[in-house]
Amino acid sequence: MEKIQIIAVIVSLLFLTYIGYLIIKGKLREEYAIIWIICTGILLIFSVWRKGLDFFANLLGVVAPPNIVFTAAIFAILIYLLHLSVVVSKLQSKTKILAQEIALLKQELDTLDRKSTRLNSSH
């Protein structure tokens, strides 16, 4: 195993450990951690299996194997950004509904408070 492979394996394992730490501390939800674990696992596989990238390049007809890495990374980033956009859109919708419900409850509380004040002042 070459020096760069050893470094890549160590860095991948450290990153995997850090992901686990973030999950345990509650700073990273499991649903998002799965994507990071899969990506790190892929990096770990290609760190150990050096000919793997050449194999997939030949299989897909790509001349330069590093192009597969860049293409896959860009594709993965686009998919992940789309996923995050969907999540943010849902949260924005839920926040709007929550704010409207709070406003209605506040209005109802103010109405009850005014009624209570009138009843107390009439006695």
C-alpha positions as CSV (number, residue, x, y, z in Angstrom):
1,M,0.0,0.0,0.0
2,E,1.4,3.4,-1.0
3,K,1.7,6.4,1.3
4,I,-1.2,8.3,-0.3
5,Q,-3.4,5.3,0.2
6,I,-2.6,5.0,3.8
7,I,-3.3,8.8,4.3
8,A,-6.6,8.5,2.4
9,V,-7.7,5.5,4.5
10,I,-6.7,7.3,7.8
11,V,-8.5,10.5,6.8
12,S,-11.6,8.6,5.7
13,L,-11.7,6.7,9.0
14,L,-11.2,9.9,11.0
15,F,-14.0,11.6,9.0
16,L,-16.2,8.6,9.7
17,T,-15.4,8.8,13.4
18,Y,-16.2,12.6,13.4
19,I,-19.6,11.8,11.8
20,G,-20.3,9.3,14.5
21,Y,-19.3,12.0,17.1
22,L,-21.7,14.5,15.6
23,I,-24.5,12.0,15.6
24,I,-23.9,11.1,19.3
25,K,-23.7,14.8,20.3
26,G,-27.0,15.4,18.5
27,K,-25.5,17.9,16.1
28,L,-26.2,15.8,13.0
29,R,-29.4,13.9,12.4
30,E,-29.2,10.4,11.2
31,E,-31.0,11.0,8.0
32,Y,-28.3,13.4,6.9
33,A,-25.5,11.4,8.3
34,I,-26.4,8.4,6.1
35,I,-25.3,10.4,3.0
36,W,-22.0,11.4,4.6
37,I,-21.4,7.8,5.7
38,I,-22.1,6.5,2.2
39,C,-19.8,9.1,0.6
40,T,-17.0,8.4,3.1
41,G,-17.5,4.6,2.5
42,I,-17.1,5.1,-1.2
43,L,-13.9,7.1,-0.6
44,L,-12.6,4.4,1.7
45,I,-13.3,1.7,-0.9
46,F,-11.5,3.6,-3.6
47,S,-8.6,4.4,-1.2
48,V,-8.1,0.7,-0.6
49,W,-9.0,-0.6,-4.2
50,R,-6.8,1.6,-6.4
51,K,-7.8,-0.1,-9.6
52,G,-11.4,0.4,-8.8
53,L,-11.5,3.9,-10.4
54,D,-9.8,2.5,-13.6
55,F,-12.3,-0.4,-13.6
56,F,-15.3,2.0,-13.5
57,A,-13.7,4.3,-16.1
58,N,-13.3,1.4,-18.5
59,L,-16.8,0.2,-17.8
60,L,-18.3,3.6,-18.5
61,G,-16.0,4.5,-21.4
62,V,-14.4,7.4,-19.7
63,V,-10.8,8.2,-20.8
64,A,-9.5,9.9,-17.6
65,P,-10.6,8.1,-14.4
66,P,-10.4,11.3,-12.3
67,N,-13.3,12.7,-14.5
68,I,-15.6,10.1,-12.9
69,V,-14.7,11.5,-9.5
70,F,-15.5,15.1,-10.4
71,T,-18.7,14.1,-12.3
72,A,-19.9,11.9,-9.4
73,A,-19.1,14.7,-6.9
74,I,-20.9,17.3,-8.9
75,F,-23.9,15.0,-9.4
76,A,-24.0,14.1,-5.6
77,I,-23.8,17.8,-4.6
78,L,-26.7,18.7,-6.9
79,I,-28.8,15.9,-5.6
80,Y,-28.0,16.9,-2.0
81,L,-28.7,20.5,-2.7
82,L,-32.1,19.6,-4.2
83,H,-32.9,17.5,-1.1
84,L,-31.9,20.4,1.2
85,S,-34.1,22.7,-0.9
86,V,-37.1,20.4,-0.4
87,V,-36.4,20.3,3.4
88,V,-36.1,24.1,3.7
89,S,-39.3,24.5,1.7
90,K,-41.2,22.2,4.0
91,L,-39.8,23.9,7.1
92,Q,-40.7,27.4,5.7
93,S,-44.3,26.2,5.1
94,K,-44.5,24.7,8.6
95,T,-43.0,27.9,10.1
96,K,-45.6,30.0,8.3
97,I,-48.5,27.8,9.6
98,L,-47.0,27.9,13.1
99,A,-46.7,31.7,13.1
100,Q,-50.4,32.0,11.9
101,E,-51.6,29.6,14.7
102,I,-49.6,31.6,17.3
103,A,-51.2,34.8,16.0
104,L,-54.7,33.3,16.3
105,L,-54.0,32.0,19.8
106,K,-52.6,35.4,20.8
107,Q,-55.7,37.1,19.5
108,E,-57.9,34.7,21.3
109,L,-55.9,35.2,24.5
110,D,-56.3,39.0,24.2
111,T,-60.0,38.6,23.7
112,L,-60.3,36.5,26.8
113,D,-58.2,38.9,28.7
114,R,-60.4,41.8,27.8
115,K,-63.5,39.9,28.7
116,S,-62.0,39.0,32.0
117,T,-61.0,42.6,32.7
118,R,-64.6,43.8,31.9
119,L,-66.1,41.1,34.2
120,N,-63.7,42.1,37.1
121,S,-64.4,45.8,36.7
122,S,-68.2,45.4,36.7
123,H,-68.0,43.7,40.1
